[in-house]
């Protein structure tokens, strides 16, 4: 099972939320992602939520490429 330290990846306002709430949150809920970054992601890719970002095909492609490189 995967685990993650939510305090390290979420802004403080979101760290005590449940996973369903976090996935429905705007991408600015992620530590280091500004409201402006969120606006730009929405304009460029239609990404509004953390879940949208996780499902973005370009993110998945990049993860797959990194995994392939790590397996070499």
ABEGO torsion letter per residue (X at the ends): XBBBBAAAABBAAAAABBAAAAAABBAAABBGBBAAAAAAAAAAAGBABAAAAAABAAAAAAAAAAAAAAAX
